[in-house]
């Protein structure tokens, strides 16, 4: 274990008597794949890891265990989901023990896969700003920034916004904030018909596996999801573009003022559909209209949880 992993392990050991279990990161089937680790007793910590491949947002599991006392290890983006869940009364802060991990970015396996064959990785390590990947056939070195998940390129919250214990020094944001909506703004410069064709092409590949919904930390009503509801029957199971577009629009609208930009929806998509762009556009609208970003301030009220007769930045229609 690294020094950081030792500190995390020790903190979890000390907290196990205060919670039913702890959610952390565990060793996967090779050095570049990490899995969620559910720690019930000390021996479970043998598989603990905390490295640049810990991309998952483990806060997604909190919505299923709201009546239990749970510990969780979070990065900055993960912590935003925790805050948003608390704000909405979906989990109880008193039932949580949070270990915060300052983060300088995590690696996108998809980006790495585009650069090399990752089927036989034997070793992965970081040296300064480089990532070195060894396989049974070769060794390659990459610039870390070239492999970072897109969400890391504009991250303004490298230090968790909520925690009981912080492992490591606070990291000040250094990434350019203006990059967050750059891809959305570039797309909006295209003709409307071009954008329409783009989304028709992308969403036509959707296989309706619902992975994007299932992994989302804020999709909390899956037991009554309109995507699968039969009474009332909102959406059919037809595999046509109309239904596929409707699914993603519903998902985006239900996340208005709630999406914490973790990017999990796009990461888990087996068809590599860039659906996070839709959430980014929704986030941009909410930020411009309400000066609000989800999961930042525990005392703030999400804009769609309030009502004002007149909104400062919304022009009322003249009937």
C-alpha positions in Angstrom: 0.0 0.0 0.0 1.1 3.6 -0.6 1.3 6.1 2.3 -2.1 7.5 1.3 -3.7 4.1 1.1 -2.3 3.3 4.6 -3.9 6.5 6.0 -7.2 5.8 4.4 -7.1 2.2 5.6 -6.3 3.3 9.2 -9.2 5.9 9.1 -11.6 3.2 7.9 -10.5 0.8 10.6 -11.2 3.5 13.2 -14.6 4.3 11.8 -15.9 0.7 11.2 -17.6 0.6 14.7 -19.5 3.8 13.8 -21.0 2.6 10.5 -22.6 -0.5 9.0 -20.0 -0.6 6.2 -17.6 1.7 4.2 -17.6 2.3 0.5 -14.1 2.8 -0.9 -12.1 1.7 -4.0 -10.7 -1.8 -4.5 -8.2 -3.6 -6.7 -9.7 -4.8 -10.0 -8.7 -7.6 -12.4 -5.6 -5.6 -13.6 -3.6 -2.5 -12.5 -5.7 0.0 -14.5 -9.2 -1.3 -13.5 -10.6 -0.4 -10.1 -13.9 -1.6 -8.5 -16.1 -0.3 -5.7 -15.0 -1.9 -2.4 -17.5 -2.5 0.4 -15.7 -2.8 3.7 -17.5 -4.7 6.4 -14.5 -5.8 8.4 -10.8 -5.1 8.5 -9.7 -8.0 6.3 -11.7 -6.4 3.4 -9.1 -3.6 3.4 -6.5 -5.9 1.8 -7.9 -4.9 -1.6 -8.0 -1.2 -0.9 -6.5 1.1 -3.6 -6.6 4.9 -4.1 -5.0 6.0 -7.4 -5.5 7.8 -10.7 -7.7 5.0 -12.0 -10.4 5.6 -9.2 -12.8 7.3 -11.7 -16.0 5.9 -10.3 -18.5 8.0 -8.4 -19.2 5.8 -5.5 -21.8 8.2 -4.2 -24.2 6.5 -6.6 -24.6 3.7 -4.0 -25.8 6.1 -1.2 -29.3 6.4 -2.7 -29.9 2.7 -2.0 -28.7 2.7 1.6 -30.3 5.8 3.0 -31.5 4.1 6.2 -28.0 2.7 7.1 -25.0 4.3 8.6 -22.4 4.4 5.9 -18.8 5.5 5.4 -17.6 6.6 2.0 -14.3 7.7 0.4 -14.9 10.6 -2.0 -13.0 12.8 -4.5 -14.1 16.3 -5.2 -16.7 15.4 -7.9 -18.0 12.6 -5.8 -18.5 14.9 -2.8 -20.8 17.2 -4.8 -23.2 14.3 -5.3 -23.1 13.7 -1.5 -24.0 17.3 -0.9 -26.8 17.3 -3.4 -28.3 14.1 -1.9 -28.2 15.7 1.6 -29.7 18.9 0.3 -32.7 17.0 -1.2 -33.2 15.0 2.0 -32.4 11.8 0.3 -29.7 10.8 2.8 -29.0 11.9 6.4 -25.7 13.7 7.0 -25.7 12.2 10.6 -25.5 8.7 9.1 -22.4 9.5 7.0 -18.7 9.3 7.7 -16.8 10.9 4.9 -13.1 10.5 4.0 -12.2 13.2 1.5 -9.3 12.7 -1.0 -7.9 15.8 -2.8 -7.6 14.8 -6.4 -5.5 16.1 -9.4 -7.5 14.1 -11.9 -8.4 10.6 -12.9 -7.6 8.6 -16.0 -10.2 7.9 -18.7 -9.9 4.2 -19.7 -11.6 5.1 -23.0 -8.8 7.5 -23.9 -6.1 5.1 -22.9 -7.8 2.4 -24.9 -7.6 4.6 -28.0 -3.8 4.8 -27.6 -2.8 1.2 -26.9 -4.0 -2.3 -26.4 -5.0 -2.6 -22.7 -6.0 -6.3 -22.7 -2.8 -7.4 -21.0 -1.7 -4.7 -18.6 0.8 -5.9 -16.0 1.8 -2.6 -14.4 0.7 1.0 -14.2 2.5 3.9 -12.5 2.7 7.7 -12.3 6.0 9.5 -12.6 5.6 13.3 -12.2 3.2 14.3 -15.0 3.6 11.0 -16.9 1.7 7.8 -16.8 3.6 4.6 -17.6 1.7 1.5 -18.8 3.3 -1.9 -19.1 1.8 -4.9 -20.9 3.2 -8.3 -21.6 4.4 -6.9 -25.0 5.3 -3.3 -24.5 5.8 -0.3 -22.3 4.4 3.1 -23.1 4.6 6.5 -21.5 1.9 9.2 -21.8 1.4 12.7 -20.6 -1.1 12.5 -17.8 -3.2 15.4 -19.2 -3.7 13.5 -22.4 -5.4 10.7 -20.5 -7.5 12.7 -18.0 -11.2 12.3 -18.0 -12.9 15.3 -19.6 -14.5 16.4 -16.3 -11.0 16.8 -14.8 -9.9 19.3 -17.5 -12.1 22.0 -16.0 -12.5 20.8 -12.5 -12.9 23.6 -9.9 -13.3 21.3 -6.9 -10.2 19.2 -6.6 -10.7 19.1 -2.9 -13.9 17.6 -1.6 -16.5 20.1 -0.6 -17.6 18.0 2.4 -15.7 15.5 4.6 -15.0 14.4 8.1 -11.4 13.5 7.4 -9.2 14.8 4.7 -6.3 12.7 3.5 -3.7 14.9 2.0 -3.3 18.7 1.5 -6.0 20.9 0.2 -5.6 21.5 -3.6 -6.6 24.8 -5.0 -8.3 24.8 -8.4 -6.0 25.4 -11.3 -7.9 24.3 -14.3 -9.6 26.8 -16.7 -13.2 27.1 -15.8 -14.2 28.4 -19.2 -13.5 24.9 -20.7 -16.5 23.4 -18.9 -19.0 24.6 -21.4 -16.7 25.1 -24.4 -17.7 21.9 -26.2 -21.4 22.9 -25.8 -20.7 26.4 -27.1 -18.8 25.1 -30.1 -21.7 22.8 -30.9 -24.2 25.6 -30.7 -22.4 27.4 -33.5 -23.4 24.7 -35.9 -26.6 25.0 -37.9 -29.7 23.6 -36.2 -30.1 20.9 -38.9 -26.5 19.8 -38.4 -27.1 19.4 -34.7 -30.3 17.6 -35.3 -28.6 15.1 -37.6 -25.8 14.7 -35.1 -28.0 13.7 -32.2 -30.2 11.5 -34.4 -27.1 9.6 -35.5 -25.6 9.4 -31.9 -28.8 8.4 -30.1 -29.9 5.9 -32.8 -27.1 3.7 -31.4 -28.7 3.6 -28.0 -29.5 0.1 -26.9 -31.7 1.2 -24.0 -29.6 -0.6 -21.4 -30.3 2.2 -18.9 -26.7 2.1 -17.6 -26.7 5.9 -17.8 -29.7 6.1 -15.5 -28.5 3.3 -13.1 -25.1 4.9 -12.5 -26.4 8.4 -12.0 -26.1 9.4 -8.3 -29.1 11.7 -8.6 -31.5 9.2 -10.4 -33.2 8.2 -7.2 -36.7 7.1 -8.4 -35.6 4.1 -10.5 -38.3 1.8 -8.9 -40.9 4.1 -10.6 -38.9 5.3 -13.6 -41.0 6.7 -16.4 -38.6 5.0 -18.9 -40.1 1.6 -17.8 -43.4 2.6 -16.3 -46.4 0.6 -17.6 -49.0 2.3 -15.5 -49.1 5.0 -16.7 -47.4 3.9 -19.9 -45.3 7.0 -20.7 -42.7 5.5 -23.1 -42.9 2.3 -25.2 -40.1 -0.2 -25.5 -39.9 0.4 -29.3 -36.3 0.7 -30.5 -36.9 3.9 -32.5 -35.2 7.2 -32.5 -38.2 9.0 -31.1 -38.3 7.0 -27.9 -34.5 7.1 -27.6 -34.4 10.9 -27.8 -37.3 11.1 -25.3 -35.4 9.0 -22.8 -32.4 11.2 -22.8 -34.4 14.4 -22.7 -36.4 13.1 -19.7 -33.1 12.1 -18.0 -31.7 15.6 -18.6 -34.8 17.5 -17.5 -35.0 15.4 -14.3 -31.5 16.4 -13.5 -32.0 20.2 -14.1 -30.3 21.9 -11.1 -29.2 18.6 -9.8 -26.5 17.2 -12.1 -23.1 17.4 -10.4 -21.1 16.9 -13.6 -19.5 13.6 -12.5 -19.8 12.3 -16.1 -20.7 8.8 -15.0 -23.6 8.6 -17.5 -21.2 8.9 -20.5 -18.4 6.8 -18.9 -20.6 3.7 -18.6 -22.4 4.0 -21.9 -21.4 0.8 -23.8 -22.1 2.6 -27.1 -19.9 5.6 -26.3 -22.7 8.1 -26.9 -21.7 11.6 -25.7 -24.8 12.1 -23.6 -22.9 14.2 -21.0 -23.1 17.0 -23.5 -26.9 17.2 -22.9 -26.4 17.4 -19.1 -23.7 20.1 -19.6 -26.1 22.2 -21.6 -28.7 21.9 -18.9 -26.1 22.8 -16.2 -25.1 25.9 -18.3 -28.7 27.1 -18.4 -29.2 26.6 -14.7 -26.0 28.4 -13.9 -26.8 31.3 -16.1 -30.4 31.7 -14.9 -30.0 31.0 -11.2 -26.3 31.4 -10.4 -26.3 27.9 -9.0 -24.1 24.9 -9.3 -25.3 21.6 -7.9 -23.6 20.0 -4.9 -21.4 22.9 -3.8 -23.2 24.6 -0.8 -24.8 22.4 1.8 -27.0 25.3 3.0 -28.1 26.4 -0.5 -31.6 25.5 -1.9 -31.7 24.0 -5.4 -33.4 26.4 -7.7 -36.2 24.0 -8.7 -37.0 23.4 -5.0 -38.1 27.1 -4.6 -40.6 29.4 -6.2 -40.5 33.1 -6.9 -43.3 35.0 -8.6 -40.7 36.9 -10.6 -37.3 35.5 -11.5 -34.6 38.1 -12.1 -33.2 36.5 -15.2 -36.3 34.9 -16.7 -38.4 37.2 -18.9 -42.1 36.4 -18.5 -44.2 35.9 -21.6 -46.6 38.7 -22.4 -50.0 37.2 -23.1 
